[in-house]
């Protein structure tokens, strides 16, 4: 019996903090935060829906697409919310891809 590695492509709505003093635009800040999450790769920001500026950071709600080794949507969510700067996440789609 052959064992196949599996990757999941997920789309999620994520609430996170982006530092105000970082280089680049808001989209690149969201990309940086999600890319730094252990277990999230090939991150693409597909939309930003809410922005709340604060003194030292910006609270952002964004839709992101990324790849992870997690298969279960709840595990994909946990992967995201364990990341630094990520407050909450809702997994919209999680589809297994054959590697």
C-alpha positions as CSV (number, residue, x, y, z in Angstrom):
1,X,0.0,0.0,0.0
2,X,1.5,3.3,-1.1
3,X,1.4,6.3,1.2
4,X,0.7,9.6,-0.4
5,X,1.6,12.9,1.1
6,X,-1.3,15.3,1.2
7,X,-1.4,19.0,1.3
8,X,-4.5,21.1,1.9
9,X,-5.3,24.3,0.1
10,X,-7.3,26.4,2.5
11,X,-9.1,29.8,2.3
12,X,-9.8,31.6,5.6
13,X,-11.0,34.9,6.9
14,X,-8.5,36.0,9.5
15,X,-8.5,38.7,12.1
16,X,-5.0,39.8,12.9
17,X,-2.7,42.7,13.9
18,X,-0.2,44.3,11.5
19,X,2.5,46.5,13.0
20,X,2.3,50.1,11.8
21,X,6.1,50.6,11.5
22,X,6.7,47.7,9.1
23,X,7.8,48.3,5.5
24,X,5.3,47.8,2.7
25,X,1.6,48.1,2.3
26,X,-1.2,46.6,4.4
27,X,-1.5,43.6,2.1
28,X,2.2,42.8,2.5
29,X,1.8,43.1,6.3
30,X,-1.0,40.6,6.3
31,X,1.0,38.3,4.1
32,X,4.0,38.6,6.5
33,X,1.8,37.7,9.6
34,X,0.2,34.7,8.0
35,X,3.5,33.5,6.4
36,X,5.1,33.5,9.8
37,X,2.5,31.0,11.1
38,X,4.1,27.6,11.6
39,X,2.4,25.2,9.1
40,X,1.1,27.9,6.6
41,X,2.8,28.1,3.3
42,X,2.3,29.6,-0.2
43,X,0.2,32.4,1.3
44,X,-1.8,34.7,-0.9
45,X,-3.9,37.6,0.4
46,X,-7.1,37.6,-1.7
47,X,-8.9,40.5,0.1
48,X,-9.0,43.0,2.9
49,X,-12.4,43.7,4.3
50,X,-11.9,45.6,7.5
51,X,-9.2,47.9,8.9
52,X,-9.0,49.5,12.3
53,X,-5.9,51.7,13.0
54,X,-4.6,51.9,16.5
55,X,-1.6,53.7,18.0
56,X,1.0,51.0,17.4
57,X,-0.7,48.6,15.1
58,X,-3.6,48.0,12.7
59,X,-6.3,45.4,13.2
60,X,-7.2,43.8,9.9
61,X,-9.7,41.3,8.7
62,X,-8.5,39.7,5.5
63,X,-9.2,36.7,3.3
64,X,-6.1,34.5,2.7
65,X,-5.4,31.4,0.7
66,X,-2.6,29.1,1.8
67,X,-1.3,25.5,2.0
68,X,-1.0,23.4,5.1
69,X,-0.5,19.8,6.0
70,X,-3.6,19.8,8.2
71,X,-6.7,18.2,6.6
72,X,-9.5,18.9,9.1
73,X,-10.9,22.5,8.9
74,X,-10.8,22.8,12.7
75,X,-7.1,21.8,12.7
76,X,-6.5,24.4,9.9
77,X,-8.1,27.0,12.1
78,X,-6.0,26.0,15.1
79,X,-2.9,26.3,13.0
80,X,-3.8,29.9,12.1
81,X,-4.9,31.1,15.6
82,X,-1.7,29.8,17.2
83,X,0.3,32.2,15.0
84,X,1.6,35.4,16.6
85,X,-0.6,38.4,15.8
86,X,-3.6,36.2,14.7
87,X,-6.6,36.8,16.9
88,X,-9.2,34.6,15.1
89,X,-9.9,32.7,11.9
90,X,-12.8,31.2,10.1
91,X,-11.9,28.5,7.5
92,X,-14.1,29.0,4.5
93,X,-12.6,26.2,2.3
94,X,-10.2,23.4,3.0
95,X,-9.5,21.1,0.0
96,X,-7.0,18.2,0.0
97,X,-4.5,18.2,-2.9
98,X,-2.6,15.1,-3.9
99,X,1.1,15.7,-3.8
